[in-house]
Amino acid sequence: MTTRSRHMALAALLFAVCCKGFAASSATWIWSPGDFEIWLSNQMQVERKERDALFMPFWRFYSHQPLVNFIKDVDLAAPEELRLTVEGKFSVMLDGRFVQGDPHHISLPSGKHVINVQVFNAASPPALYLQGATVRSDATWTVGPVPHYKPPKSAPVRAASWNFDTPDALPSRYKLATREIQAAVIQRGPRSLLVDFGQETIGFVRLKHVTGRGKVALYYGESRDEALSIETCETLDRYSVDADGDFVAAHSRAMRYVNVQLDEGMTVDDVVLMYEYLPLTQRGSFKSSDDELNRIWDVSIRTLELNTREFFLDGIKRDHWVWSGDAAQAYLMNYYSFFDGDTVKRTTWALRGADPVDMHINTILDYSLYWFIGIQDYYRYTGDVDFVKSIYPRMVTLMDFVLGRRNVDGMLEGLPGDWVFVDWAPMPKEGELSVIQLLFARSLEAMADCAALARDDERAVKYRQLAAELKDKTVAAFWDPQRQVLVNRRIGGKQDPLVTRHANMFALMFGYLTPAQAEAVKRNVLKNDAVQKITTPYMRFYELAALSESGQQDYVTAQVKDYWGGMLRDGASCFWEQYDPKQQGAERYAMYGKPFGMSLCHAWGASPVYLFGRYYLGVRPTLPGYQAYVVEPRLGGLQWIEGRVPTPHGDISVSANRTEMRVSAPAGDGVLRFMSATLPHAGGTAIRAVGPEHYEMALKGGEQYVVTYTLPGAH
């Protein structure tokens, strides 16, 4: 062999090794869509405890499919050796014939083949990891029924996966990550330690260098008062320790404080926390000339981060469950902070469950409607059409259930078994609620968009027509022309005169009102202190979004500082489930008839993450996945703002003061919209006047723009 030949042979060998290494790293565990998510949410949601008792969810649980057929068509240029790892019992068919012998290792001849791997597992989702030189388990596989069954003609169902990319990374063994964090303060007593971790957190308490034998009690508290109230704190653990050394609690708990009580003769050198978390990268940012708003942003991010776990939770202490209304807001906050699409998808699958449908999501009528809207939002921000197509069949069956519960007027109202939630506000919820019809119309619009993506043209037309009819019918049925407001409900076809903020703010936010009606609603309802105020961050999210949508950022700034700033002034390290500034002392923590029933780290409390990114930095997609976008900065009465908004292509950076704006984006076609009292300039870039003091400028990906202007009203 010549030197040249030896070099070529060596290069070929190295290339083969590299390809083999690449192939080995590109296989992943696969399962039937929704199965892992349903199973994982079931495991998580039955862990909630109220003191010593398990507190189970009260809605229907679905199960994963116990038998799944994984299917792959291949055309091989050369023979391959396949290695299989599965979760469950399994058999393999090659070209319609069972593979005999050891099914973990299969010799696959060259040519065209159909591979079927049937996996049965009743305990956890049937899952497959398969690796060959070119054939590997990934999203190109489909899943279906048993090989001999010929289903009706329909689109193939793609296998699902996440990030389980090695044979030993079994999906059924998934755990969140942990790392050790130190206590901020430890106050020692004769047989106790009161530990303050300095802020709200979650994880496994670790007692270092325990000596002595006996019982250890851990009383957890989101507040100091709760941790010290051993008879009424919401969560606690009791253990027996029979060996010296470090001791780690068996359960992950939410807390800021933990009150450690020891038996006589026991000592502990130190207390730390094995902080439990989902690894996330914070991509979004916001900073302004107002230090309090900056602190509100930081605490909002912390609140959202703690509740972004296996799924988007409502609260890390209570309930530690997956609620659709809470999740729909967390999705939007996520798009302006972490842009973690995987958690959105996992949560969406988990909430929906499987077929057949016989109750609303979480038993709540409005929560079924938010579920549809959340999928539409996901597609708008990510452009992930594959996910929409995958979840669409379950969208159809849930919408069929919803449509089947309309009354004779084509509207929704609570039926036996339904919980009509809307908000914790004291308001009547019997009959036809205007806010429910508005959410219903919006969910039908979402269905129409998703049906079009799934090429289900007949249903797309049907849903869009139903949405248009319901929207017009709702505004006509609930609009009070004398008072120029939407009333809360209708009973027996007659308006109840009560006015609440809920329907009015949704109609404004959705753009369902005429310009005159929109102005009337802002004046007569949303900025009218005589209308009952909202005390939960949950509905304040929509109220302030609706006002921001109509350019009321100056007013919103004051509201955010009053409400979220009030929580900070009352000692919050995360934002709460509910806040009433009139409540003082221990009553601030009470809810549901329990002294510490309120969640002090609730995902819906993180609203400012969305409000600041969407309505102050002013960034939003106008085509799915930010193929096109708008940047419309609003100072909201501040001297300056700056920050980043994540997109699938990178981060859009925005800064603005009263005389200059700077914008850059990595990709896509954008439009900068702004107001200026003088003629603006952008270094030769064309700026177009679109109205008195209103301007637009085209933005191109990869470019940086500096615009000089004069903010109207600036001094």
Secondary structure, DSSP 8 states (H G I E B T S, - for coil): --HHHHHHHHHHHHHHHHHHHHHHHH---BB-TTHHHHHHHHHHHT--EETTEE---SS------SEEEEEEEEEESS-EEEEEEEESEEEEEETTEE--S-TTEEEE-SEEEEEEEEEE-SSS--EEEEE-SS-B-STT-EEES-TT----S---EE-B--S--STT--GGG---EEEEEE-SEEEEETTEEEEEEEEEEEEEEEEEEEBS-EEEEEEEESSHHHHH-TTT-S-EEEEEE-SSEEEE-SS-EEEEEEEEEE-TT-B-SEEEEEEEE-------EEEES-HHHHHHHHHHHHHHHHHBSSSB-SBTTTT-S--HHHHHHHHHHHHTTT--HHHHHHHHHHHH--SS--S-GGGBHHHHHHHHHHHHHHHHHH--HHHHHHHHHHHHHHHHHHHTT--TTS-----TT-B--S-SSS---SSEEHHHHHHHHHHHHHHHHHHHHTT-HHHHHHHHHHHHHHHHHHHHHHEETTTTEE-SEEETTEEE----HHHHHHHHHHT-S-HHHHHHHIIIIIT-TTS----SHHHHHHHHHHHHHTT-HHHHHHHHHHHHHHHHHTT-SS--S---TT--GGGGG-BTTBTT-S-SSBGGGGTHHHHIIIIIS-EEESSGGGSEEEE----TT-SEEEEEEEETTEEEEEEEESSEEEEE-SSSEEEEEEE-SS--B-TT---EEEETTEEEEEEETT-EEEEE---TT--
